[in-house]
Amino acid sequence: SLAIRKRVEQARIIQQKRYAKEGQSSNANIKPKQIEKYCYISNEAKELLKIAIYDLGLSARAYDKVLKIGRSIADLAASELITAEHICEAISYRSLDRNIWMR
C-alpha cells in the first residue's frame, strides 16, 4: 500500500543518513562494531534478547542479525531506540526462518 511504501522509503532515508560517513547504506551491511555504535537498545529489549539467546540457542551471528532486523523494524517505526517490541518481532522472524530451513 502507499502508506507502507512511504514508511519503507522513510526508513531507507534514515539508514542512508545514519551510515553516510560509514560507507554503508543499510542496516543489513553494517559490521559488528557498527552494530554496537548504532543499535541503541532498551534495557527491556536487552533482557528479552538474553532470554532468546539462552532459550533458542542463538549464535553470535544470529544475535547480530536479530539486532540488525530490530534496527530496521525500529527505523520503520521512526524510533531511534530499539524496543522490546522490535526485538520480539525480529526474533519471531528469525524463529520462522529457522523453522522453514530446518524442515
C-alpha positions as CSV (number, residue, x, y, z in Angstrom):
1,S,0.0,0.0,0.0
2,L,1.0,3.6,-0.3
3,A,1.3,4.0,3.5
4,I,3.7,1.1,3.8
5,R,5.7,2.3,0.8
6,K,6.1,5.7,2.4
7,R,7.3,4.1,5.7
8,V,9.9,2.0,3.8
9,E,11.2,5.0,1.9
10,Q,11.5,7.0,5.1
11,A,13.3,4.1,6.8
12,R,15.8,3.9,3.9
13,I,16.4,7.7,4.2
14,I,17.1,7.3,7.9
15,Q,19.6,4.5,7.2
16,Q,21.3,6.4,4.4
17,K,21.8,9.4,6.7
18,R,22.9,7.3,9.6
19,Y,25.6,5.4,7.7
20,A,26.7,8.2,5.3
21,K,30.1,8.5,6.9
22,E,30.5,4.7,7.3
23,G,30.3,3.9,3.6
24,Q,27.2,1.8,4.2
25,S,23.6,2.5,3.1
26,S,21.5,0.0,5.1
27,N,21.3,-1.9,8.4
28,A,21.9,-5.2,6.5
29,N,25.5,-4.2,5.6
30,I,26.8,-2.9,9.0
31,K,29.7,-4.6,10.7
32,P,29.7,-5.8,14.4
33,K,31.4,-2.6,15.7
34,Q,28.8,-0.5,13.9
35,I,26.1,-2.6,15.5
36,E,27.4,-1.6,18.9
37,K,27.5,2.1,17.7
38,Y,24.1,2.3,16.0
39,C,21.8,-0.2,17.6
40,Y,20.5,1.6,20.7
41,I,18.5,-0.9,22.6
42,S,16.3,-0.5,25.7
43,N,17.0,-2.4,28.9
44,E,13.8,-4.4,28.4
45,A,14.9,-5.4,24.9
46,K,18.3,-6.4,26.2
47,E,16.7,-8.7,28.7
48,L,14.4,-10.2,26.0
49,L,17.4,-10.8,23.8
50,K,19.4,-12.5,26.6
51,I,16.5,-14.9,27.2
52,A,16.2,-15.6,23.4
53,I,20.0,-16.4,23.3
54,Y,19.6,-19.0,26.0
55,D,16.2,-20.4,25.2
56,L,16.6,-20.5,21.4
57,G,20.4,-21.2,21.4
58,L,21.1,-18.2,19.1
59,S,24.7,-17.9,17.9
60,A,26.7,-14.7,17.9
61,R,25.9,-14.3,14.2
62,A,22.2,-14.8,14.9
63,Y,22.4,-12.2,17.7
64,D,23.9,-9.7,15.3
65,K,21.2,-10.5,12.7
66,V,18.4,-10.1,15.2
67,L,19.8,-6.7,16.2
68,K,20.1,-5.6,12.6
69,I,16.5,-6.7,11.9
70,G,15.4,-5.0,15.1
71,R,17.2,-1.8,14.0
72,S,15.2,-2.0,10.7
73,I,11.9,-2.5,12.5
74,A,12.7,0.5,14.7
75,D,13.5,2.5,11.6
76,L,10.2,1.6,10.1
77,A,8.5,2.9,13.3
78,A,10.7,6.0,13.2
79,S,12.2,5.1,16.5
80,E,15.8,5.8,17.5
81,L,15.6,3.2,20.3
82,I,15.2,-0.5,19.6
83,T,12.5,-1.6,22.0
84,A,11.4,-5.0,23.3
85,E,8.6,-4.9,20.7
86,H,11.1,-4.5,17.9
87,I,13.3,-7.3,19.2
88,C,10.3,-9.6,19.8
89,E,9.3,-9.1,16.1
90,A,12.9,-9.7,14.9
91,I,13.2,-12.9,17.0
92,S,9.9,-14.1,15.5
93,Y,11.2,-13.7,12.0
94,R,14.4,-15.5,13.0
95,S,12.5,-18.3,14.5
96,L,10.2,-18.6,11.5
97,D,13.3,-18.6,9.2
98,R,14.9,-21.4,11.3
99,N,11.7,-23.5,11.2
100,I,11.4,-23.2,7.4
101,W,15.0,-24.2,6.8
102,M,15.1,-27.0,9.3
103,R,12.4,-29.0,7.5
